[in-house]
Amino acid sequence: MKINNPTPIQWRFSERAQKLQSSAIREILKVTMRPEVISFAGGLPSPATFPVEQMRAAYDKVLSLQGKIALQYGPTDGYGPLREWVANSLSTSDAKILPEQVLMVSGSQQGLDLLGKVLIDEGSKVLVETPSYLGALQAFSLYGPEFVSLPSDDGGLLPEAVETLGQGARMLYALPNFQNPTGRTLSVERRQALVAACDKLGLPLIEDDPYGALSYRGEPLPKMLNMNPDGVIYMGSFSKILTPGIRLGYVVAPRPLVEKLEQAKQATDLHTAQLTQMVVYEAIKDGFLKEHIPTIRKLYSDQCAAMLDALQTYFPSSASWTKPEGGMFIWVTLPKHIDSKVLLAQAIEQHVAFVPGAPFYGNTPESNTLRLSFVTVPPEKIRKGIEILGKLITAML
């Protein structure tokens, strides 16, 4: 029997739930769904790179030959052959990675959440770059950390600051390759210094690497994981090199941590979809990525060049920006008095969108910054959108 005129429930949300906030990027993406908007906002891979036919063939083969296994529950740590593929792809002559060190996760964002669950207590110090990836800040914030922002320059974070600021910290989170949001890349020397500094303090170093394969030169720098497999936690993803819709990533870590992450995952979703893992393995096991990734690099390199050229043409000399050698993002710094949120409101009126920079800071935000993503916008629209932004910025000087 239905209750007539039920009493409205006074929802009592947990303290953790009360801290939740919508992603600044996701809110902007609601606007960018309009077809007339030129969007530099989302960090979305270009659909032109999605290997639809390869994935269709892989689904057909897996379901035809192993359908009952693929549609069943699977092990929490992931599909064995795929974990072995990941381990082999990360191993070097100096550092052998074992499949037992690999945990498959439902996208890198789940990996970040699991790391927060098992490593962060209320008030724990967590070292982050300046600026840092917004999704990581969101994931970690739920567990009440004290973010400590490491100083950075055009070459990324400064490793020498770790020894001073890292005392008593639980972990350091970094994206060394074509960082989101700045596009910066850590040099080999800084990677070595960072690994050494963390090792000296016994500080776990999280190496988040979703963009490492997207080097325009095709020569990725050495991974920090291989410099110290016992102290570095490596995160990888198939979203940027295959398709984000499959929601598949992985965490590589020493066994004691993997075991705790696995226990936390069991309480979250039991396991990552078996069908998805088997399909991805079928799609990539014979070397498909070696021919596929170069096509992504070429497309993104051309569109990055188009945006850099447009910035040089239309932006005032008082603005500056990064010049990435891979990945998906350019970071722009405007004169101090310009608030990029105000600029965004004006830009949306003229059907252009981007992401203001302030949400990417763990502590003191810099409101005169913004992130531009170029990979889903063709060159002619890149030029048009940057011209509009340039005129708006010039009018605010």
N, C-alpha and C positions, 0 to 999 in steps of 0.2 A: 504494500500500500504506500502510495506517495504521500509524503508529509506536506501539508498545505502551509504556506507562509513560513518556511524554515528559518531558523535564526541564523543570520550570517556568521560564519566562523571568523573569530578573531585570530588570524594566523600568527603563531609565535615562531618566528624563524630563528634558527640557531645563530650564534654570533658569527660563525663562519659564513653562513648564507647572507647575513647582513653586510658583509664586506664585499660581496660579489658586485661587480660592475660590468656593464656591457663593454665589449671591445670597441674602441674608437673606430677601428677599421671596419668592423662588421656594420656599425651604424652608418658609416659613409657609403658602404656598398649598397645599402638600400636605395640611396639616391642614384648610384651609378647603374642601376638596372635599367634606367630609362635609356632608350636607344640613342637619343640625341646627345648624351653626355660623353665627352672624351675623358675617360677615366685613367688617371695615373695612380689610382689609390690602391687597388688590391694587389697583394703579392701572389697573384694567380698565374700559374704556368699558361702559356699560350695553347689553346685548344688545337692549333695547327700542328702541334708536336705530338698529339695523342695517337698512339699506334693502334687505331681501332681494329684494323684487320688482323694484326698480330694477336691482339687480346681476344677477338672473337674466335680465332682458330684455337687459341689455348683453352678457352672455356669449352669449346666443342670437344676437344680431345680429352680433357680431364673428365668431363661429365660422361663422355662415351665409354672411356676405358676404366675410370676409377670413381664413377659417380657416387656409389654408396659410401666410399671412404671420404670423399670430398664433402659430402652433405652431413657427415656425422660430427659429433663433438671431437675436438682434437686436444693434444697436450698443451698445457699452459705455456711452456717455453717455446712452442712453435713447431712447424713442420720440419722434420729432421733434414731432408735434402736442401731446403732453402737455408736453414741455419748453417749447414756445411758450406754452401755457396758463399754466404756472407763471410764466414770465417776465412775461407780461402782467398776471397777478394781483398781482404784486409791484411793478410799475412805478408811478411817480407822475409828475406833471408836472415835478418837479425831478430825478428819478432814474430813468432808463430802464434796465431790466434786460433783457439780451439772452439768447436761448435758449442761446447758446454758454457762458453762465455757469452753466448748470443741469446738474447731474449727478443722474440718478435712481439711487436706492440701494434695497437690499432692507431697508427699514425704517430708521428713524433710528439704530438701534443700529449698523448697518453704517457709516453716515456717521461716527459717533463713532470707530469702530475705524479707518476709513481716515484720518481726521484725525490720530489718534494715530500711525499708521504713518508719515505723511509729515512730521509736524511735531515729534515728540518723540524725542529721544535719551536714553540713560541719564543721569539726573541733571538733565535739563532742568527749568527752573522753569515750572510751570503754575499760573496763578492761578484759584482757584475760589471760589464763594460759601460762606458759612457759615450753614447747611448747604448741600449741593449735591446734585444728582441722583445717586443711587447707581449707575445704569447707566453714567453718564459716568465716574465714579471707577473703576469696574471696567474699562471699555474702555481708559482711559488708563493704568491701573496696569500693564498688561502691558508697557508700553514703558519702565518704570522712571523716571517723572518724580519731581521733588521738588514736591509740592503746597504751594502757598502759599495759605492761607485768608484771604480778604479779610474784614475786619470788617463786620458787618451790624447793622441794627436792624429795627424793625417795618416800615420802608419798603424793606427789601432791602439790597443791598450798598452800601457807602459809596464813591462814586467818588473822593473825595479821597485814599483810601489807595492808589490805583493808582500814582500817581507815585512814592511812597515804596517800595512793595513790588514794583513791576513792572519795575524795572531788570533787564535781561538775560533776562526771561521769554520763552518761546516763544509763549504765547497766554494769553488769558483766556476762560474758559468761563462763560456766564451764561444763565439763563432769566428774561427780564424780565417775562413774562406769567403770572400765577397759578402761580408757581414750584412745581415738584415738588422738595422735599416740603412747603414751607411755605404755598403759596397766595398768597405776597406778590407785589405788582406794583410795578415801578419806575416812578416818576413821570416825566413828560416831562422835567423839569429834570434828574433824575438820569441819564436816558438821554443827554441832550445832554452832560452833564459827563463821563459814562463814555466816550462816543465821542471827545470832545476829549482826554481823558487818554490813551486808547490811541493816538490819532493822534499826539500829541506824542512818545510813546515809540516809534512805529513798531511797535506791539504788535497782532498780529491779535486781533480780538474775535469770538468765536463766539457768535452769537445763536441759541440753540435755542428754537424757538417752536411746540411741538406743541399748546399750549392757547390760543393767541392768539385764535382765532375763538370761543372759549367764554366770552366776556364776557357776564355776565348782563344788562348794560345794552345790549348790542348795539353798543357803540361802542369798538372796539379802539384802543389807543394807537398812535402812530406807531412804525414799525419803525426800529431803529437802522441796518439795512441801507440805508435811504433817506437817512440822514444822512451816510453815508460808504461808498458801494458799493465803494470801492477798499481799504477796511480792515476791513470787516465780513464775516464768513462766516455766512450765514443757513442754518438748518436747518428744514425743514418736514416734515409727515407727513400722510398720509391716514388714519392709524389712529384718531384721536380724532374725526374729522368724517365718516368713512365706515365703515370697519371695519378692525380690526387684523389680521384673518386674511389680508388681501391682502399684508401686509408690503411696503409701498411708502412711500418717503419721498424727499426730495431735499435736495441741498446746493447752495447758490448762492454763488459765490465769484469773485474775479478769475481771469481765464484762466490765468495761470501756475500757480495752485494747482489749478484744475480739471483741468489736464492731468496733474499729478502724482497727484491723486486717481484719475483715470481709469486711469492706469497701475497703481496699486495695486489697483484694482478688477479689472482684467484678470487679475491674479495670484490674485484671491480667488474670483470666480465668473463671470468673463467678461462677464456683463451681468445686469441685473435682468430677470425674466421678461417677455418680450414680450407674452404673452397678458394678463397682469395689467395692464400699462400701457395696452394698447389698450382693455381693458374699462373701466378707470377713466376714461379719456378719453371713451369713449362715454357713460358714466353721467353725467359732469359737464359736458360741453361745451356744453350748451344751458341752463345756469343752474340745474341741480337743487340745488346746494348752497345757493343763496340762499333756497330754501324749506325745505330740510332742516335746516340749522344752527339756525335759530330754535327748532325743536322740541327739539333737544338742549339748548339754553340754558335753555328753560323747565323741562324735566325736572330738570336739574342744579340750577337755581336753587331750585326747590321743595324738593329733597332737602337742599341745603345749609342752607336756612332751617330745615328740620326738625331737622337736627343741631345747629345753633347754638342753637335753642330748648331742645333736650334738654340740651346742655352747661350752659346757664345754669340749668336746673332741677336737674340732678343732680350736677354736679361741685362740689367744695368751692371756696370763694373763694380758696384758696391756689394754685389752678391757673389758668393763663391760656391763651388760644388765639387764633389768627389768625381774621380775619373776611374771607375771600376774596370778591372781586367777580366771580369767574369760575373756571373750571377744575374740579378734582376733589378738592382736598385741604384739610384743616385740620390745622394744626400745634399740638400741645399741649405746654406746658411745666409740669412738676410741681414741687413742692418739691424742693430739691437732694438730699435724702436718699433719694428714691424712685428705684429702678432700674426702668426700664420693661421690662427683660427679665424681672425677677421678677414684675412686674405681668402681663406676657403669659402666663407659665406659669399663674398663678392664673386669668386670664381664660379661657384655653383650657379649663380644667377646667369652666368654666361656659358653654362653647360660644360665646365671643366672641373675635375675633382682630383684631389691628392690627399695625402695624410699629413696633418700637422705633426710636428716633431715632439711636442711636449710629452705625450704618453709613453715615449720610448725611454724615459729617464727613470732610474730607480730612486733618485732623490730629487735634487734641484733641477726642475725642467728648464729647458731653454726654448722659449716660445717663438723665437725668431728662426726656427728650423723647420724643415719639411722633407718628406720622403716622396720620391717619384719612382714609379715602376713603369717600365717601357715595353715589357714583353708582349702585352696583349693589344698594343696599339700600332697600326701600320704607320710607316714613316710620314706620309702626308698629313695624317691626323696628329702625329707627334708634333710636327712643325706648327700646325694651326693652334694646338692647345698651348704650347710653350709661348707662342706669340701673344696669346691672350693673357697668360700669366705675366709675361714680361711687361705688358702695358699696365696691368693692374699694380704690379710692384713699383714701377716707375712713378705712377701717380701717387704712391704712398710715401715717396722719398721727401 
